[in-house]
């Protein structure tokens, strides 16, 4: 696994879509998008997140005409402050590797958790429009 840098504990801007969609540009874009997506989702989850790191591995891109299917593994680790007890404590979590599949078109990105077929992926939620 690659060594991950610690992220600032703040929502992040999503990366810009590449001007030209190729297997190489889409793979790098989706890996960066996934890292931002997970960080922003964790911070929106209502917990007092004090540290988070997300990174991706095993990025595999398949072109289907002008549509791309991207399969990757996402890892997230972090801390949050639990203030529910008498004494606040820092709780650490180590996320398990999570397979994620994206469908990228000229107009939008769909994201599904798991190693999904293209047909199942088409029914997943749109996470960005261009």
Secondary structure, DSSP 4 states (H G I P E B T S, - for coil): -PPPPPPPSS--PPPPPPSS--HHHHHHHHHHHHHHHHHHHHHHTSSEEEEEEEEEEEEEEEEETTEEEEEEEEEEEEEEEE-SSSS-EEEEEEPPPEEEEEEE-SSEEEEEESS--HHHHTTSPEEEE-
